[in-house]
Amino acid sequence: MNGKIVPWTEARVHVFSPVVRYATAVFESIPGFFHTQRMNVFRLDDYLRRLNYSQKMMRFSGIDHDIREGIFEVIKIHSFQEDILIRPMIYLDGESPGGSIGTTGPGSLAITVFPMPQNRFIDSGCRIQVSSWTRMSDNSMPARIKATANYQNSRLADLQSKHDGYDSCLLLNSRGYVSEGPGQCFAMIRDGVIITPDINSDILESITRDTILKLAKSDGIMIEQRNITRSELYTADEAFYCGSTWSVTPIVGIDGLPVSDGKPGKLTSRLQELYRKATRGEINQEWSTLVQ
């Protein structure tokens, strides 16, 4: 926290801080992969670039600490020998009763690192519903960044899907087109083509999504980034989520209807394998940063 290693139980902020009152924080979920006795942080520069953009978007006045070096320090202290998730968060701290909703900083920095378990749906696939909650519009909140306030929209949709007996959900945007899941991006496959909502569909500018599209293109798989209507979902031959904690997770049912035969598809499995190789530095080695 702010350049100092502190015990987990002492990582606290005041109840009256702006981050508690107004959710004034931005963060990243950066995956690290332990492979051949080495820890590789995946696409670190891209994640940090998005974090800087998020600060700018939220009009934070900046921080005085080196995020990159802080990440390395926390990883080294714990000597992880498993896949990890790195969570740098920049937030507005303090305890002044006079602090206004327009506070801009200076920001505080907290970096947490913890083991990343495998998504439990990675092999069997998950069953989802189209949520009755609408994905927030870019004119309401900056959907393309990871701001903590955005996730109340996701939380409500996710809670509804669990209550209704599904594993997760898919939100439509204010124009009625498919946007994304509560914490992951969406793609479907039809006639061998990956179809995914474009970047202006009120989705996060996901680095995992960008990775999958780049890998697919290199593998000769056709891609369309465009609007997707709800009715087109039910024509999918395959579908999947992607994200830093979701990797490439098959979707085998939507709104109680099976996706094709209700089993993970071959092209989704191919993308899983390509992503696995990339995150472990077996291909596209320029994406891996070795922790030494």
Buried (B, 14 or more C-beta within 10 A) or exposed (E): BBEEEEEEEEEEBEEEBBBBEBBBBBBBBBBBBBBEEEBBBBBBEBBBEBBBBBBEEBEBEEBEBEBBEBBBBBBEEEEBEEBBBBBBBBBBBBEEEEBEEEBBBBBBBBBBBEEBEEBEBBEEBBBBBBBEBBBBEBEEBBBBBBBBBBBEBBEBBBEBBEEEEBBBBBBBBBEEBBBBBBBBBBBBBBEEBBBBBEBEBBBBBBBBBBBBBBBBEEEEBEBEBEBBEBEBBEEBBBBBBBBBBBBBBBBBBBBEEEBBEEBBBEBBBBBBEBBBEBBBBEBBEEBBBEBE
